[in-house]
Amino acid sequence: MNTAISVRLPKDLASQLDSIAKETERSRSFIIQKALESYIEDFADLQIALDRLHDKGDEAISAKEMRKSLGL
């Protein structure tokens, strides 16, 4: 089930969106949905990385140790 959401965009961003939609022969909604999906995935990855960075119990290893563990 889809939910309608309204947003206000600056004119230049709306123009870029329209250009991409026209060039790819997709709807603006499709382009926005894919952009949000990508952003949300990136945000989740960033949050995981930040959580690990701030976890005092998460042991850090050197690049040399990493290469050795990967057999490089």
DSSP file (Angstrom, degrees, kcal/mol; ACC not computed):
  #  RESIDUE AA STRUCTURE BP1 BP2  ACC     N-H-->O    O-->H-N    N-H-->O    O-->H-N    TCO  KAPPA ALPHA  PHI   PSI    X-CA   Y-CA   Z-CA
    1    1 A M              0   0    0      0, 0.0     2,-0.3     0, 0.0     0, 0.0   0.000 360.0 360.0 360.0 133.2    0.0    0.0    0.0
    2    2 A N        -     0   0    0      0, 0.0     2,-0.4     0, 0.0     0, 0.0  -0.669 360.0-149.6 -96.9 151.6    1.4    3.4   -0.9
    3    3 A T        -     0   0    0     -2,-0.3     2,-0.4     2,-0.0     0, 0.0  -0.978  15.8-129.3-120.5 132.5    1.0    6.6    1.1
    4    4 A A        -     0   0    0     -2,-0.4     2,-0.4     2,-0.0     0, 0.0  -0.650  27.9-178.2 -81.5 134.1    0.9   10.1   -0.5
    5    5 A I        -     0   0    0     -2,-0.4     2,-0.4     2,-0.0    -2,-0.0  -0.999  14.7-146.6-133.1 134.5    3.3   12.6    0.9
    6    6 A S        +     0   0    0     -2,-0.4     2,-0.3     2,-0.0    -2,-0.0  -0.834  19.5 176.7-101.9 139.3    3.6   16.2   -0.1
    7    7 A V        -     0   0    0     -2,-0.4     2,-0.5     2,-0.0    -2,-0.0  -0.971  24.9-134.2-136.0 153.6    6.9   18.1   -0.1
    8    8 A R        -     0   0    0     -2,-0.3    -2,-0.0     6,-0.0     0, 0.0  -0.941  26.5-171.4-107.6 128.9    8.0   21.6   -1.2
    9    9 A L        -     0   0    0     -2,-0.5    -2,-0.0     2,-0.0     2,-0.0  -0.897  30.0-104.0-118.7 147.0   11.1   21.8   -3.2
   10   10 A P     >  -     0   0    0      0, 0.0     4,-2.5     0, 0.0     3,-0.3  -0.371  40.0-111.9 -60.5 150.3   13.2   24.7   -4.4
   11   11 A K  H  > S+     0   0    0      1,-0.2     4,-2.4     2,-0.2     5,-0.2   0.870 116.1  52.6 -56.2 -40.5   12.5   25.5   -8.0
   12   12 A D  H  > S+     0   0    0      1,-0.2     4,-2.0     2,-0.2    -1,-0.2   0.887 110.9  46.8 -66.7 -36.9   16.1   24.5   -9.1
   13   13 A L  H  > S+     0   0    0     -3,-0.3     4,-2.4     2,-0.2    -1,-0.2   0.897 111.8  50.8 -69.5 -40.0   15.7   21.1   -7.4
   14   14 A A  H  X S+     0   0    0     -4,-2.5     4,-2.5     2,-0.2    -2,-0.2   0.879 109.7  51.4 -63.8 -37.4   12.3   20.5   -8.9
   15   15 A S  H  X S+     0   0    0     -4,-2.4     4,-2.4    -5,-0.2    -2,-0.2   0.910 109.8  48.9 -65.3 -42.3   13.7   21.4  -12.3
   16   16 A Q  H  X S+     0   0    0     -4,-2.0     4,-2.4     2,-0.2    -2,-0.2   0.912 111.3  50.5 -62.6 -42.1   16.5   18.8  -11.8
   17   17 A L  H  X S+     0   0    0     -4,-2.4     4,-2.6     1,-0.2    -2,-0.2   0.927 110.5  48.9 -60.9 -45.8   14.0   16.3  -10.7
   18   18 A D  H  X S+     0   0    0     -4,-2.5     4,-2.5     1,-0.2    -1,-0.2   0.891 110.5  51.3 -62.2 -39.8   11.9   16.9  -13.8
   19   19 A S  H  X S+     0   0    0     -4,-2.4     4,-2.8     2,-0.2    -2,-0.2   0.924 111.9  46.1 -63.6 -44.5   14.9   16.6  -16.1
   20   20 A I  H  X S+     0   0    0     -4,-2.4     4,-2.4     2,-0.2     6,-0.2   0.914 112.7  50.6 -64.4 -42.8   15.9   13.3  -14.5
   21   21 A A  H  X>S+     0   0    0     -4,-2.6     5,-1.9    -5,-0.2     4,-0.8   0.918 114.0  44.4 -61.5 -43.8   12.3   12.0  -14.8
   22   22 A K  H ><5S+     0   0    0     -4,-2.5     3,-0.5     3,-0.2    -2,-0.2   0.933 114.1  49.3 -66.5 -45.5   12.1   13.0  -18.5
   23   23 A E  H 3<5S+     0   0    0     -4,-2.8    -2,-0.2     1,-0.2    -1,-0.2   0.858 119.6  37.0 -63.5 -36.1   15.6   11.6  -19.3
   24   24 A T  H 3<5S-     0   0    0     -4,-2.4    -1,-0.2    -5,-0.2    -2,-0.2   0.481 104.9-126.5 -94.9  -3.4   14.9    8.3  -17.6
   25   25 A E  T <<5 +     0   0    0     -4,-0.8     2,-0.3    -3,-0.5    -3,-0.2   0.882  69.2 125.4  55.9  41.3   11.2    8.2  -18.7
   26   26 A R      < -     0   0    0     -5,-1.9    -1,-0.2    -6,-0.2    -2,-0.1  -0.832  65.0-100.1-121.2 162.1   10.2    7.6  -15.1
   27   27 A S     >  -     0   0    0     -2,-0.3     4,-2.1     1,-0.1     5,-0.2  -0.409  28.2-116.8 -78.1 158.7    7.8    9.5  -12.9
   28   28 A R  H  > S+     0   0    0      1,-0.2     4,-2.7     2,-0.2     5,-0.2   0.895 117.7  56.7 -59.6 -38.9    8.9   12.1  -10.4
   29   29 A S  H  > S+     0   0    0      1,-0.2     4,-2.6     2,-0.2    -1,-0.2   0.899 105.7  49.9 -59.9 -41.2    7.4    9.8   -7.7
   30   30 A F  H  > S+     0   0    0      2,-0.2     4,-2.5     1,-0.2     5,-0.2   0.936 111.8  47.6 -62.9 -47.3    9.6    6.9   -8.9
   31   31 A I  H  X S+     0   0    0     -4,-2.1     4,-2.3     1,-0.2    -2,-0.2   0.919 113.8  47.2 -61.5 -44.9   12.8    9.1   -8.8
   32   32 A I  H  X S+     0   0    0     -4,-2.7     4,-2.5     2,-0.2    -1,-0.2   0.911 111.2  51.6 -63.8 -42.8   12.0   10.4   -5.4
   33   33 A Q  H  X S+     0   0    0     -4,-2.6     4,-2.5    -5,-0.2    -2,-0.2   0.932 111.8  46.0 -60.6 -46.5   11.2    7.0   -4.0
   34   34 A K  H  X S+     0   0    0     -4,-2.5     4,-2.2     1,-0.2    -1,-0.2   0.889 112.1  51.6 -64.9 -38.9   14.5    5.6   -5.3
   35   35 A A  H  X S+     0   0    0     -4,-2.3     4,-2.5    -5,-0.2    -1,-0.2   0.911 111.5  47.1 -64.0 -42.2   16.4    8.6   -3.9
   36   36 A L  H  X S+     0   0    0     -4,-2.5     4,-2.8     2,-0.2     5,-0.2   0.900 110.1  52.5 -66.4 -40.7   14.8    8.1   -0.5
   37   37 A E  H  X S+     0   0    0     -4,-2.5     4,-2.1    -5,-0.2    -2,-0.2   0.929 112.2  45.9 -59.7 -44.4   15.6    4.4   -0.5
   38   38 A S  H  X S+     0   0    0     -4,-2.2     4,-2.5     2,-0.2    -2,-0.2   0.917 113.3  49.2 -64.4 -44.2   19.2    5.1   -1.3
   39   39 A Y  H  X S+     0   0    0     -4,-2.5     4,-2.8     1,-0.2    -2,-0.2   0.917 110.6  50.0 -61.7 -44.3   19.4    7.8    1.4
   40   40 A I  H  X S+     0   0    0     -4,-2.8     4,-2.3     2,-0.2    -1,-0.2   0.894 111.1  48.9 -65.1 -40.0   17.8    5.6    4.0
   41   41 A E  H  X S+     0   0    0     -4,-2.1     4,-2.3    -5,-0.2    -1,-0.2   0.935 113.7  46.6 -62.4 -46.2   20.3    2.7    3.2
   42   42 A D  H  X S+     0   0    0     -4,-2.5     4,-2.6     1,-0.2    -2,-0.2   0.896 111.6  51.5 -63.0 -40.4   23.2    5.1    3.4
   43   43 A F  H  X S+     0   0    0     -4,-2.8     4,-2.6     2,-0.2    -1,-0.2   0.903 109.4  49.7 -64.0 -41.5   21.9    6.6    6.6
   44   44 A A  H  X S+     0   0    0     -4,-2.3     4,-2.2     2,-0.2    -2,-0.2   0.918 111.7  48.7 -63.6 -43.1   21.6    3.2    8.2
   45   45 A D  H  X S+     0   0    0     -4,-2.3     4,-2.4     1,-0.2    -2,-0.2   0.915 111.9  49.4 -61.9 -42.8   25.2    2.3    7.2
   46   46 A L  H  X S+     0   0    0     -4,-2.6     4,-2.8     1,-0.2    -2,-0.2   0.913 109.7  51.1 -62.0 -43.5   26.4    5.6    8.6
   47   47 A Q  H  X S+     0   0    0     -4,-2.6     4,-2.5     2,-0.2    -1,-0.2   0.902 110.1  49.3 -63.0 -41.2   24.6    5.0   11.9
   48   48 A I  H  X S+     0   0    0     -4,-2.2     4,-2.4     2,-0.2    -1,-0.2   0.927 112.2  48.8 -61.9 -45.2   26.1    1.5   12.2
   49   49 A A  H  X S+     0   0    0     -4,-2.4     4,-2.4     1,-0.2    -2,-0.2   0.916 112.7  47.3 -62.4 -43.6   29.6    2.9   11.5
   50   50 A L  H  X S+     0   0    0     -4,-2.8     4,-2.1     2,-0.2    -1,-0.2   0.901 110.6  52.0 -65.4 -40.4   29.2    5.7   14.0
   51   51 A D  H  X S+     0   0    0     -4,-2.5     4,-0.6    -5,-0.2    -1,-0.2   0.918 112.8  45.1 -61.2 -43.3   27.9    3.2   16.6
   52   52 A R  H >< S+     0   0    0     -4,-2.4     3,-0.7     1,-0.2    -2,-0.2   0.879 110.2  55.1 -68.3 -37.2   30.9    1.0   16.1
   53   53 A L  H 3< S+     0   0    0     -4,-2.4    -1,-0.2     1,-0.2    -2,-0.2   0.879 113.0  41.6 -62.4 -38.2   33.2    4.0   16.2
   54   54 A H  H 3< S+     0   0    0     -4,-2.1     2,-0.9    -5,-0.1    -1,-0.2   0.472  87.3 107.4 -90.3  -2.3   31.9    5.1   19.6
   55   55 A D    X<  -     0   0    0     -3,-0.7     3,-1.5    -4,-0.6    -4,-0.0  -0.681  53.2-164.3 -80.3 107.3   31.8    1.5   21.0
   56   56 A K  T 3  S+     0   0    0     -2,-0.9    -1,-0.2     1,-0.3    -4,-0.0   0.752  87.5  56.7 -63.5 -24.6   34.6    1.4   23.5
   57   57 A G  T 3  S+     0   0    0      2,-0.1     2,-0.8    -3,-0.1    -1,-0.3   0.548  81.5  98.6 -85.6  -7.9   34.4   -2.4   23.6
   58   58 A D  S <  S-     0   0    0     -3,-1.5     2,-0.2    -6,-0.2    -3,-0.0  -0.727  75.3-135.2 -85.8 110.0   34.9   -2.8   19.9
   59   59 A E        -     0   0    0     -2,-0.8     2,-0.3     1,-0.1    -2,-0.1  -0.413  12.4-143.4 -70.0 132.9   38.5   -3.6   19.4
   60   60 A A        -     0   0    0     -2,-0.2     2,-0.3     0, 0.0    -1,-0.1  -0.732  14.3-162.8 -93.1 144.6   40.4   -1.8   16.6
   61   61 A I        -     0   0    0     -2,-0.3     2,-0.0     1,-0.0     0, 0.0  -0.900  21.9-106.0-124.3 158.1   43.0   -3.6   14.6
   62   62 A S     >  -     0   0    0     -2,-0.3     4,-2.2     1,-0.1     5,-0.1  -0.290  29.4-111.5 -76.8 164.7   45.8   -2.2   12.3
   63   63 A A  H  > S+     0   0    0      1,-0.2     4,-2.7     2,-0.2     5,-0.2   0.869 120.3  55.6 -62.3 -36.1   45.7   -2.3    8.6
   64   64 A K  H  > S+     0   0    0      1,-0.2     4,-2.2     2,-0.2    -1,-0.2   0.920 108.1  46.9 -62.8 -44.2   48.5   -4.8    8.7
   65   65 A E  H  > S+     0   0    0      2,-0.2     4,-2.4     1,-0.2    -1,-0.2   0.878 111.6  52.4 -64.7 -37.2   46.5   -7.1   10.9
   66   66 A M  H  X S+     0   0    0     -4,-2.2     4,-1.6     2,-0.2    -2,-0.2   0.938 109.6  47.5 -64.6 -47.8   43.5   -6.7    8.6
   67   67 A R  H  <>S+     0   0    0     -4,-2.7     5,-3.2     1,-0.2     4,-0.5   0.907 112.3  50.6 -59.1 -42.2   45.5   -7.7    5.5
   68   68 A K  H ><5S+     0   0    0     -4,-2.2     3,-1.0     1,-0.2    -1,-0.2   0.914 108.9  50.2 -63.0 -43.5   46.9  -10.6    7.4
   69   69 A S  H 3<5S+     0   0    0     -4,-2.4    -1,-0.2     1,-0.3    -2,-0.2   0.786 112.7  47.9 -66.8 -25.6   43.5  -11.9    8.5
   70   70 A L  T 3<5S-     0   0    0     -4,-1.6    -1,-0.3    -5,-0.2    -2,-0.2   0.465 115.6-116.6 -91.5  -3.1   42.3  -11.6    4.9
   71   71 A G  T < 5       0   0    0     -3,-1.0    -3,-0.2    -4,-0.5    -2,-0.1   0.807 360.0 360.0  74.3  29.3   45.3  -13.4    3.6
   72   72 A L      <       0   0    0     -5,-3.2    -4,-0.2    -6,-0.2    -5,-0.1   0.431 360.0 360.0-100.7 360.0   46.6  -10.4    1.6
